[in-house]
Amino acid sequence: MSGEASALRFALRRLRRGWRSGELLILLLALLIAVSASGTVRLFAERVRLALNEGSSEALGADLVISSNRPLPEHLRESARAAQLRSAEVLQLSSVVFAAEVSSLASIKAVSADYPLRGTLRLAALPYAPAQDAKGPPQGAAYVDAKLWQDLQLQAGGEVAVGELKLRVAGVIENEPDRGNGFSDLAPRLMMNRADLDASGLLGPGSRADYRLYLAGAREAIARLVPAQPEHGLRYTQPQDARRELRGVVQRAGQLLDLAVLAAMLLAAAAVAQAARQYGEKQREEIALLKCLGASRAFITRALLLQLLLLGLAAGACGALLAAAGQSALAALLQSSLQLALPPVSLQPLLGAVALGLLMLLGFAAPPLLSARNTPVLRVLQRAAESPGAQRLSLLLALATAALLLWLATGDAQLALRVALGTALTLGVLALLAWLLVRALQPLRRGGRRGFALRFGLANLARRRGATVAQATGLGIGLLALLLVSVVREDLLDSWRNKLPADAPNQFLINIQPEQREALQAFFASHGLGTVKLWPMARGRLVALNGKPVDVESFDDPQTRAWINREFNLSWTDVIGSDNVVTQGQWWGEAGRGQAWLSAEEYAIERLHLKLGDTLTLDFSGETQTFTVHNFRKVDWGSFKPNFFLLAPEDAVGEAVPRQYIASFYLPAARRALLRELVAQFPNISVLDIDAALRQVRGLITQVLRALEFVLLFTLASGLALLLAAVEATRGQRQRETALLRTLGASRVQILAALMAEYALLGLLAGAVAAIAAQSLAWLLAVQLLDIPYGPRPLLWLLGMLAGALLVMALGWLSLRGSLRTAPRQVLAG
C-alpha cells in the first residue's frame, strides 16, 4: 500500500511541476478540447438528429402509421394506449360525391378529431385564398380540395352528399400534411369526420377502404411497437419511409452530422497523440534520474499511469461541464433561430465523451509515456533517441485505438472501417505531398544572394527532411480542418441550399389532354409566364414480368403489394434530365427512338428485383405492350421536377395507348388567384400545389445548415489544438538551436528572423498540402454526399498557403518568445 501511496504522491508532484513547465498544459488542453468537443458534438448532434426526424414526422402526420385494407386489430389500439401514445384513426376510400345535380368521383378521407398528430392541416374559405391552421372536420362538416370544389361548382356554405349523408362544406384544403406529392393520388379530396362515416353507408359490403392508425409520442415507445416481422396485411410506415424529397434531406443531414462528429473526434485524438508524445519525451530525463536513484520499474509504471488517470479524470470532468454548458447555450440559440424543439438532454453522450477521453489517453498518450520506462540510465549523460520498435508499437496502438473510437462513435463496423481507411489514405497522401514539396524546396537553399533568415529556414527544412515531412503533415491536418470548415460552410452548404432555388416549380398540372396543349401554352403566354414544358404520360398496370403473369398475390412484401396494386406512370423522352443519373446500362439518346425499351428507377428495381434485360408487360386501358429493361437510373426526387419510375424512348409507346400530359411551373404567392382562372378555363386539369412541401424542405435544409455551423465550430477548435500541438512538438529542439546560435554570436533579431522564415516556409508547405487535400475532400463530399457540382477553387490554394504561413508563424512566435530571452547557458544545461 505504501508503494501506491508513494506513486500517487509522486504523480501529484509531477503534475504540479508540469503546470509550471508548460508541456503538461498542452496535453491537458488537447484532452479538454477532445472531451468537450466530443461531448458537445455528440450530445448536440444526437438531439438535432432526433429533432430533425421528429420534424420529418410532419410529412407523415404522425410518428408511425399502421395501415391495412382490413379493419385493424383492436390489440394495436390497446398497445398504443398502454404506451401512452396519442392516436388518430383515418379511413380512406373512393366514392362519388354529389352537390345538387353535379357529381364527381372523390377520394374520401375520414379522420378523427385529433387528426393530424404531426404537421399542420391548413384551410381556406375559398380556393387559393389565404389559409389558416385547423384540425379535422367536426361532425356534420366536410373539407374539400380546390379540385373537388371546382368539379362540384360549390359555393361558400354549400352542401355535399356523401353516400346517405349530407355534409356542410366548412373549408377548402390548402395543405394536407400526409398527402403525397406524387402523381398516384390525384383524385379530388373530401375530408370528413370519422364518426360520420358509419352513417354514410359507404362501408357496406364490397367497399374497399384503407384503414390507418396514426400514432405519436415518445420515440422509445414508438420503436417498441414496430415488430421485426409485421402481421400479414399490416403496413408500418415511419417518417423516414414517407415522402422521398424529405427523406433525402434527413438522410443527408444525418450523414453530414456523423462526418462532423467523426472529424472532430479524429482531430482531437491527433492533438492528444502529438501532445502526449512531447510530454513523454520530456519525461525521459527524469525517469533516467529516478533509475539512478533506485526507483523500480513497477514504481515508475504506477506513477505514470496515475498521472494519466488523474489527468484524464480532471479533463473529463471539466470537459463534461463545458459540454453541458455549451449544449445549453446552443439549445437556447437553436430554439430561437430555428424554432426547433429539441428532445430532453441525456447524460449518456456526456458519459460516453468522458469514456472516449480516457480511451484516447490509453491509446494515444499511454504508449509514448510508458515507453519512457525503457530509458537507459545513460540518458542522464547523453541523449538517446527512442527505439524504432517502441515507435512502431506506439503507432500500432494509436491506429487500433482510432479504429475503436470510430466504431464506438458510429456503432457501425463497416462505416468505421471506411472512415479509418479514408483517414489513413488522407494521411498517406498528405505525407507524400509534403515529401514532394520538401524535395522541390531543396534546390532553393543553394545560392549566396539569399539572406541569412531564408537560407537558415531552407537549410533546416532540408536537413531534417523526415521531421519536416512529419510536422508538415501534422500541421496540414490541422489546416485541413480549418480550410474544410470554411469550404463546407461557405461553399458546399450554400450550394446545397441553392440547389432548391426560390423559383423552383411549386405548381403541377395533371391530366392535360393532347388537344389542350396549344391552348394551355397560349394561356401561359398571355399571363406572362412564358412557355411551360409538357411531359407526356401514360398510365398502365403491370400484368406480366418476364412473360409470367403477376398480380398483388405474386409478391410477399407489403410495400410492393401496395405499389403493384396501382397504375404505373410511364413517360417517354430521348433526353435524360439533369436530376437523373444512369447507374447501369447506357442511355439511348435519339438512337433509341421507337425501341420498346425501359429505363427503371431505383425504387422500381428494388420492389420488382429487376435486372437488365428483364421484360415488363403493361396494360394501358386494354392496350398491352411489352418493354425490355435497358438501363437503371437514380433520381433526385428532391429536385421537385416531374420524374417517373419508368421511362421509354420517343415513339416507343403505341399510338393507340391513351395519354395525357403534365406540366410544372413557378407561381408567386401574390398571383395564386390565377389558378382559379386556369381551372375555370380548363376544368378537367388538376392543379397540384406543392408550395407547402417546398417550404418544408427548405426549412429542413436551413435547420441542417445552421446545426452544422455549430458542429463545425468544435471541429475548428480541434484543428487549432492540433496546430498548437504540432508547433509545440519541436519547441525543445528549437530552443537548443536558438541557444547554440546565440552562443555562436547570432543576435536575437537574426535568430527571430530565421525562425520566422522557417515557420513561414513550414506553414506554406502545410497550407499547400491542406489546400490540395481540402479541395479533393470537398469535391468528394459534393459529388458523393450532397449530389451537387463542384469545380476547382484556385483561391482556396492561395488562402491555404497564406493562412498556413501566418498561423504557424504566430504559433511559433508564441511558443518560442520566452526562449529568446533565456540565457543560452540555462537552455544548454537543461
HUCOR-V432539 format. One record per pair of residues at least 6 apart in sequence whose ideal C-beta (glycine too) atoms are under 8 Angstrom apart, sorted by the first residue. I is the first residue (numbers start at 1). J is the second residue. Records with the same first field share a line. If there is no record, write none. Layout:
BEGIN
I: J ; J
END
This chain:
BEGIN
3: 298 ; 299 ; 302
4: 302
6: 299
7: 299 ; 302 ; 303 ; 306
8: 306
10: 299 ; 303
11: 303 ; 304 ; 306 ; 307 ; 310
12: 310
14: 286 ; 303 ; 307
15: 24 ; 307 ; 310 ; 311
18: 24 ; 25 ; 279
19: 25
21: 282
23: 275 ; 278 ; 279 ; 282 ; 728
24: 279 ; 311
26: 275 ; 278 ; 279 ; 724 ; 725 ; 728
27: 272 ; 275 ; 276 ; 278 ; 279 ; 311 ; 365
28: 311 ; 314 ; 315
29: 275 ; 721 ; 724
30: 268 ; 271 ; 272 ; 274 ; 275 ; 721 ; 722 ; 724 ; 725
31: 272 ; 275 ; 311 ; 312 ; 315 ; 319 ; 357 ; 360 ; 361 ; 365
32: 315 ; 318 ; 319 ; 322
33: 268 ; 271 ; 319 ; 717 ; 718 ; 721
34: 265 ; 268 ; 269 ; 271 ; 272 ; 315 ; 319 ; 356 ; 357 ; 360 ; 718 ; 721
35: 315 ; 316 ; 318 ; 319 ; 320 ; 323 ; 353 ; 354 ; 356 ; 357
36: 318 ; 319 ; 320 ; 322 ; 323 ; 326 ; 353 ; 714
37: 264 ; 265 ; 268 ; 714 ; 715 ; 717 ; 718
38: 261 ; 264 ; 265 ; 268 ; 319 ; 323 ; 353 ; 356 ; 357
39: 319 ; 320 ; 322 ; 323 ; 324 ; 327 ; 349 ; 350 ; 352 ; 353 ; 354
40: 322 ; 323 ; 326 ; 327 ; 330 ; 714
41: 260 ; 261 ; 264 ; 265 ; 711 ; 714 ; 715
42: 261 ; 349 ; 352 ; 353 ; 409
43: 323 ; 324 ; 327 ; 345 ; 346 ; 349 ; 350 ; 353
44: 327 ; 330 ; 707 ; 710 ; 711
45: 257 ; 258 ; 260 ; 261 ; 707 ; 711
46: 346 ; 349
47: 327 ; 331 ; 342 ; 343 ; 345
48: 257 ; 334 ; 340 ; 342 ; 703 ; 707
49: 253 ; 254 ; 257
50: 219 ; 342 ; 343
51: 340 ; 341 ; 342 ; 343 ; 703
52: 250 ; 253 ; 254 ; 340 ; 700 ; 703 ; 704 ; 707
53: 219 ; 239 ; 240 ; 250
54: 63 ; 118 ; 219 ; 239 ; 341 ; 343
55: 340 ; 699 ; 700 ; 703
56: 239 ; 240 ; 242 ; 246 ; 247 ; 249 ; 250 ; 700
57: 63 ; 118 ; 119 ; 216 ; 239
58: 118 ; 119 ; 120 ; 177 ; 696
59: 119 ; 177 ; 178 ; 239 ; 242 ; 243 ; 246 ; 693 ; 696
60: 118 ; 119 ; 177 ; 178 ; 237 ; 238 ; 239 ; 242
61: 115 ; 116 ; 117 ; 118 ; 119 ; 177 ; 178 ; 214
62: 88 ; 116 ; 117 ; 118 ; 178 ; 214 ; 215 ; 216
63: 117 ; 118 ; 215 ; 216 ; 217 ; 219 ; 222 ; 238 ; 239
64: 214 ; 215 ; 216 ; 222 ; 225 ; 226 ; 236 ; 237 ; 238
65: 178 ; 212 ; 213 ; 214 ; 215 ; 236 ; 237 ; 238
66: 72 ; 76 ; 212 ; 213 ; 215 ; 234 ; 235 ; 236 ; 237
67: 210 ; 211 ; 212 ; 213 ; 234 ; 235 ; 237
68: 210 ; 211 ; 233 ; 234 ; 235
69: 208 ; 209 ; 210 ; 211 ; 233
70: 211 ; 233
71: 211
72: 211 ; 212 ; 213 ; 234
73: 231
76: 213
77: 87 ; 213
79: 225
80: 87 ; 213 ; 215 ; 225
81: 87
83: 217 ; 218 ; 221 ; 224 ; 225
84: 217 ; 218 ; 221
85: 215 ; 216 ; 217 ; 218 ; 221 ; 222 ; 225
86: 114 ; 117 ; 215 ; 216 ; 217
87: 114 ; 117 ; 213 ; 214 ; 215 ; 216
88: 111 ; 112 ; 114 ; 115 ; 116 ; 117 ; 136 ; 213 ; 214
89: 111 ; 112 ; 194 ; 211 ; 212 ; 213 ; 214
90: 109 ; 110 ; 111 ; 112 ; 115 ; 194 ; 212 ; 213 ; 214
91: 108 ; 109 ; 110 ; 194 ; 197 ; 203 ; 209 ; 210 ; 211 ; 212
92: 107 ; 108 ; 109 ; 110 ; 209 ; 210 ; 212
93: 107 ; 108 ; 202 ; 203 ; 207 ; 208 ; 209 ; 210
94: 105 ; 106 ; 107 ; 108 ; 187 ; 208
95: 105 ; 106 ; 108 ; 162 ; 163 ; 202
96: 103 ; 104 ; 105 ; 106
97: 103 ; 104 ; 105 ; 106 ; 108 ; 148 ; 152 ; 160 ; 161 ; 162 ; 188 ; 190
98: 152 ; 160 ; 161
99: 152 ; 153 ; 154 ; 158 ; 159 ; 160 ; 161
102: 151 ; 152 ; 153
103: 152
104: 148 ; 151 ; 152 ; 188
105: 187 ; 188
106: 144 ; 148 ; 187 ; 188 ; 189 ; 190
107: 185 ; 187 ; 188 ; 189 ; 190
108: 162 ; 190 ; 192 ; 197 ; 202
109: 189 ; 190 ; 191 ; 192
110: 191 ; 192 ; 193 ; 194 ; 196 ; 197
111: 136 ; 137 ; 191 ; 192 ; 193 ; 194
112: 136 ; 193 ; 194 ; 195
113: 135 ; 136 ; 138 ; 193
114: 135 ; 136
115: 121 ; 135 ; 136 ; 214
116: 136 ; 177 ; 178 ; 214
117: 214 ; 215 ; 216
118: 177 ; 216
119: 177 ; 178
120: 133 ; 175 ; 177
121: 133 ; 134 ; 135 ; 136 ; 173 ; 175 ; 176 ; 177
122: 131 ; 132 ; 133 ; 134 ; 173 ; 174 ; 175 ; 692
123: 131 ; 132 ; 134 ; 143 ; 170 ; 171 ; 172 ; 173 ; 174
124: 130 ; 131 ; 132 ; 171 ; 172 ; 174
125: 156 ; 171 ; 172
126: 156 ; 172
127: 146 ; 149 ; 150 ; 172 ; 675 ; 676 ; 679
128: 146 ; 672 ; 673 ; 675 ; 676
129: 172
131: 174 ; 175
134: 143 ; 171
136: 191 ; 193 ; 194
137: 143 ; 170 ; 171 ; 191 ; 192 ; 193
138: 170 ; 193
139: 193 ; 195 ; 196
140: 167 ; 168 ; 193 ; 196
141: 167 ; 168 ; 169 ; 170 ; 192 ; 193
142: 160 ; 162 ; 167 ; 168 ; 169 ; 170 ; 190 ; 191 ; 192
143: 169 ; 170 ; 171 ; 172 ; 173 ; 190 ; 191 ; 192
144: 152 ; 154 ; 160 ; 169 ; 172 ; 173 ; 188 ; 189 ; 190 ; 191
145: 172 ; 173 ; 176 ; 188 ; 189 ; 190
146: 172 ; 173 ; 675 ; 679 ; 687 ; 689
147: 188 ; 189 ; 679 ; 686 ; 687
148: 154 ; 188 ; 189 ; 190
149: 169 ; 172
150: 679 ; 680 ; 683
151: 188 ; 683
152: 158 ; 160
154: 160 ; 169
156: 169
157: 168 ; 169
158: 168 ; 169
159: 166 ; 167 ; 168 ; 169
160: 166 ; 167 ; 169 ; 190
161: 167
162: 190 ; 192 ; 196 ; 200 ; 202
163: 200 ; 201 ; 202
164: 199 ; 200 ; 201
165: 196 ; 199 ; 200 ; 201
167: 192 ; 196
173: 189 ; 191
174: 689 ; 692
175: 692
176: 189 ; 191
178: 242
179: 185 ; 189
180: 243
181: 243 ; 245 ; 688 ; 690 ; 693
183: 508 ; 510 ; 537 ; 569 ; 662 ; 688
184: 566 ; 567 ; 569
186: 510 ; 511 ; 686 ; 688
188: 686
192: 200
197: 203
202: 209
203: 209
215: 222 ; 225
216: 222
219: 343
222: 238
226: 236 ; 238
227: 236
230: 236 ; 558
233: 558
234: 558
235: 558 ; 559 ; 562
239: 246 ; 250
240: 247 ; 250 ; 251
241: 247
243: 693
244: 637 ; 638
245: 637 ; 638 ; 640 ; 693 ; 697
246: 693 ; 696 ; 697 ; 700
248: 636 ; 637 ; 638
249: 638 ; 697 ; 700 ; 701 ; 704
250: 700
252: 496 ; 704 ; 785 ; 786
253: 700 ; 703 ; 704 ; 707
255: 785
256: 704 ; 708 ; 785
257: 707 ; 708 ; 711
258: 410 ; 415
259: 781 ; 785
260: 708 ; 711 ; 712 ; 715
261: 409 ; 711
262: 406 ; 409 ; 410 ; 419
263: 481 ; 484 ; 715 ; 718
264: 711 ; 714 ; 715 ; 718
265: 356 ; 405 ; 406 ; 409 ; 718
266: 402 ; 405 ; 406 ; 423
267: 477 ; 478 ; 481 ; 715 ; 718 ; 719 ; 721 ; 722
268: 360 ; 718 ; 721 ; 722
269: 360 ; 364 ; 401 ; 402 ; 405
270: 474 ; 477 ; 722 ; 725
271: 718 ; 721 ; 722 ; 724 ; 725
272: 360 ; 361 ; 364 ; 365
273: 364 ; 365 ; 398
274: 474 ; 722 ; 725 ; 726 ; 728 ; 729
275: 365 ; 725 ; 728 ; 729
276: 361 ; 364 ; 365 ; 368 ; 369
277: 368 ; 394 ; 729
278: 725 ; 728 ; 729 ; 731 ; 732
279: 365 ; 368 ; 369
280: 365 ; 368 ; 369 ; 371 ; 372
281: 368 ; 372 ; 386 ; 732
282: 732
283: 304 ; 369 ; 372
284: 372 ; 375 ; 379
285: 379 ; 380
287: 300 ; 372 ; 373 ; 375 ; 379
288: 375 ; 376 ; 377 ; 378 ; 379 ; 380
289: 380
290: 300
291: 300 ; 375 ; 377
292: 377 ; 380
297: 373
300: 373
301: 370 ; 373
304: 369 ; 370 ; 372 ; 373
305: 366 ; 370
307: 369
308: 361 ; 362 ; 365 ; 366 ; 369
311: 361
312: 357 ; 358 ; 361
315: 357
316: 353 ; 354 ; 357 ; 358
317: 354
319: 353 ; 354 ; 357
320: 350 ; 351 ; 353 ; 354
323: 350 ; 353
324: 345 ; 350
327: 345
330: 710
331: 342 ; 345
333: 710
334: 340 ; 342 ; 706 ; 707 ; 710
335: 341 ; 342
337: 706
338: 702 ; 703 ; 706 ; 707
340: 703
352: 408
356: 405 ; 408 ; 409
359: 401 ; 404 ; 405 ; 408
360: 401 ; 405
362: 401
363: 397 ; 398 ; 400 ; 401 ; 402 ; 404 ; 405
364: 398 ; 401
366: 397
367: 390 ; 393 ; 394 ; 397 ; 398
368: 386 ; 394
371: 386 ; 390 ; 393 ; 394
374: 387 ; 390
375: 384
376: 384
378: 384
399: 424
402: 420 ; 423
403: 416 ; 417 ; 420
406: 415 ; 416 ; 419 ; 420
407: 413 ; 416
409: 416
410: 416 ; 419
426: 480 ; 773 ; 777
427: 473 ; 477
429: 773 ; 776
430: 473 ; 476 ; 477 ; 480 ; 769 ; 770 ; 773
431: 469 ; 470 ; 473
433: 476 ; 768 ; 769 ; 772 ; 773
434: 468 ; 469 ; 472 ; 473 ; 476 ; 765 ; 766 ; 769
435: 465 ; 469
437: 472 ; 765 ; 768 ; 769
438: 461 ; 462 ; 465 ; 468 ; 469 ; 472 ; 765
441: 458 ; 461 ; 462 ; 761 ; 765
442: 462
444: 458
445: 455 ; 458 ; 459 ; 462
450: 458
451: 753
452: 750 ; 753 ; 754
453: 750 ; 753 ; 754 ; 756 ; 757
454: 757
456: 754 ; 757 ; 758
457: 754 ; 755 ; 757 ; 758 ; 759 ; 760 ; 761
458: 761
460: 468 ; 758
461: 468 ; 758 ; 761 ; 762 ; 765
462: 468
467: 730
468: 762 ; 765
471: 726 ; 729 ; 730 ; 762 ; 766
472: 762 ; 765 ; 766 ; 769
473: 766 ; 769
474: 722 ; 725 ; 726 ; 729
475: 723 ; 726 ; 727 ; 762 ; 763 ; 765 ; 766 ; 770 ; 804 ; 808
476: 765 ; 766 ; 767 ; 769 ; 770 ; 773
477: 719 ; 722 ; 770
478: 719 ; 720 ; 721 ; 722 ; 723 ; 726 ; 766 ; 770
479: 719 ; 723 ; 766 ; 767 ; 769 ; 770 ; 800 ; 803 ; 804 ; 807
480: 719 ; 769 ; 770 ; 773 ; 774 ; 777
481: 715 ; 716 ; 718 ; 719 ; 722
482: 716 ; 719 ; 720 ; 723 ; 770 ; 803 ; 807
483: 770 ; 771 ; 774 ; 796 ; 799 ; 800 ; 803
484: 715 ; 774 ; 777 ; 778
485: 712 ; 715 ; 716 ; 719
486: 799
487: 774 ; 775 ; 778 ; 793 ; 796
488: 708 ; 712 ; 778 ; 781
489: 708 ; 709 ; 712
491: 778 ; 790 ; 793
492: 778 ; 781 ; 782 ; 786 ; 788 ; 790
493: 705 ; 708
495: 782 ; 786 ; 788 ; 789 ; 790
496: 701 ; 705 ; 786 ; 788
497: 701 ; 702 ; 705
499: 638 ; 639 ; 786 ; 788
500: 638 ; 639 ; 640 ; 694 ; 697 ; 698 ; 701
503: 666
504: 639 ; 640 ; 666 ; 694
505: 640 ; 641 ; 664 ; 665 ; 666 ; 690
506: 640 ; 666 ; 667 ; 689 ; 690 ; 691 ; 694
507: 664 ; 665 ; 666 ; 667 ; 675 ; 687 ; 688 ; 689 ; 690 ; 691
508: 642 ; 662 ; 663 ; 664 ; 687 ; 688 ; 690
509: 520 ; 662 ; 663 ; 664 ; 665 ; 678 ; 685 ; 686 ; 687 ; 688
510: 660 ; 662 ; 685 ; 686 ; 687 ; 688
511: 660 ; 662 ; 684 ; 685 ; 686
512: 520 ; 534 ; 660 ; 661 ; 662 ; 663 ; 682 ; 685
513: 660 ; 661 ; 684
514: 659 ; 660 ; 661
516: 682 ; 685
517: 534 ; 661
519: 682
520: 532 ; 534 ; 663 ; 682 ; 685
521: 531 ; 532
523: 678 ; 681 ; 682
524: 530 ; 531 ; 532 ; 665
525: 531
527: 674
529: 665 ; 667
532: 663 ; 664 ; 665
533: 663 ; 664
534: 661 ; 662 ; 663
535: 571 ; 573 ; 642 ; 661 ; 662 ; 663
536: 571 ; 572 ; 659 ; 660 ; 661
537: 569 ; 570 ; 571 ; 644 ; 659 ; 660 ; 661 ; 662
538: 569 ; 570 ; 571 ; 620 ; 653 ; 657 ; 658 ; 659 ; 660
539: 567 ; 568 ; 569 ; 570 ; 620 ; 621 ; 658
540: 567 ; 568 ; 570 ; 618 ; 619 ; 620 ; 625 ; 657
541: 566 ; 567 ; 568 ; 618 ; 619
542: 550 ; 564 ; 568 ; 616 ; 617 ; 618 ; 619
543: 549 ; 550 ; 617 ; 618 ; 619 ; 624
544: 550 ; 615 ; 616 ; 617 ; 626
545: 554 ; 608 ; 614 ; 615 ; 616 ; 617
546: 614 ; 615
547: 615 ; 617
550: 564
551: 564
552: 561 ; 564 ; 565
554: 564
555: 561 ; 564 ; 607
557: 607
559: 607
560: 607 ; 608
563: 607
564: 607
568: 618 ; 645 ; 646
569: 644 ; 645 ; 646
570: 618 ; 644 ; 646 ; 647 ; 648 ; 653
571: 642 ; 644 ; 646 ; 647 ; 648
572: 647 ; 648 ; 649 ; 650 ; 651 ; 652 ; 653
573: 647 ; 649 ; 650
574: 588 ; 589 ; 590 ; 592 ; 593 ; 649 ; 650
575: 589
576: 582 ; 587 ; 633
577: 641 ; 643
579: 635 ; 636 ; 639 ; 641 ; 643
580: 633 ; 634 ; 635 ; 636 ; 643
581: 633 ; 634
582: 599 ; 631 ; 632 ; 633
583: 602 ; 632 ; 633 ; 634
584: 612 ; 631 ; 632
585: 599 ; 612 ; 630 ; 631 ; 632
586: 630 ; 631
587: 599 ; 631
588: 595 ; 597 ; 630 ; 631 ; 649
590: 650
592: 630 ; 649 ; 650 ; 652
593: 649 ; 650 ; 651 ; 652
594: 649 ; 650 ; 651 ; 652
595: 630 ; 649 ; 652
596: 625 ; 626 ; 627 ; 628 ; 648 ; 652
597: 627 ; 628 ; 629 ; 630 ; 648 ; 649 ; 652
598: 616 ; 627 ; 628 ; 629 ; 630 ; 646 ; 647 ; 648
599: 629 ; 630 ; 631 ; 632 ; 633 ; 646 ; 647 ; 648
600: 608 ; 610 ; 629 ; 631 ; 632 ; 633 ; 645 ; 646
601: 632 ; 633 ; 634 ; 635 ; 643 ; 644 ; 645 ; 646
602: 632 ; 633 ; 634 ; 635
603: 645
604: 610 ; 645 ; 646
605: 632
608: 616
610: 629 ; 632
611: 629
612: 629 ; 630 ; 631 ; 632
613: 628 ; 629
614: 628 ; 629
615: 626 ; 627 ; 628 ; 629
616: 626 ; 627 ; 629 ; 646
617: 624 ; 625 ; 626 ; 627
618: 624 ; 625 ; 626 ; 627
620: 653 ; 657 ; 658
621: 657 ; 658
623: 654 ; 656 ; 657 ; 658
625: 653 ; 654 ; 657
627: 646 ; 648 ; 652
633: 647
635: 643
636: 787
637: 643
638: 697
640: 664 ; 690 ; 693 ; 694 ; 697
641: 664
642: 662 ; 663 ; 664
653: 659
667: 674 ; 675
669: 691
675: 687 ; 689
678: 685 ; 687
679: 685 ; 687
723: 807 ; 808 ; 811
724: 811
727: 759 ; 808 ; 811 ; 812 ; 815
728: 815
731: 815 ; 816 ; 819
734: 755 ; 816 ; 819
735: 816 ; 819 ; 822 ; 827
736: 827 ; 828
738: 751 ; 755 ; 816 ; 819 ; 820 ; 827
739: 819 ; 822 ; 824 ; 825 ; 827 ; 828
740: 824 ; 828
741: 750 ; 751 ; 754
742: 748 ; 751 ; 824
743: 824 ; 828
746: 754
748: 820
751: 820
752: 813 ; 820
755: 812 ; 816
756: 809 ; 812 ; 813
759: 805 ; 808 ; 809 ; 811 ; 812 ; 813
760: 805 ; 808 ; 809
761: 805
762: 808
763: 801 ; 804 ; 805 ; 806 ; 807 ; 808 ; 809
764: 801 ; 804 ; 805
765: 804
766: 804 ; 808
767: 800 ; 801 ; 802 ; 803 ; 804 ; 805
768: 797 ; 800 ; 801 ; 804
770: 800 ; 804
771: 796 ; 797 ; 799 ; 800 ; 801
772: 797
774: 796 ; 800
775: 792 ; 793 ; 796 ; 797
778: 790 ; 793
779: 790
782: 788 ; 789 ; 790
783: 790
819: 827
END
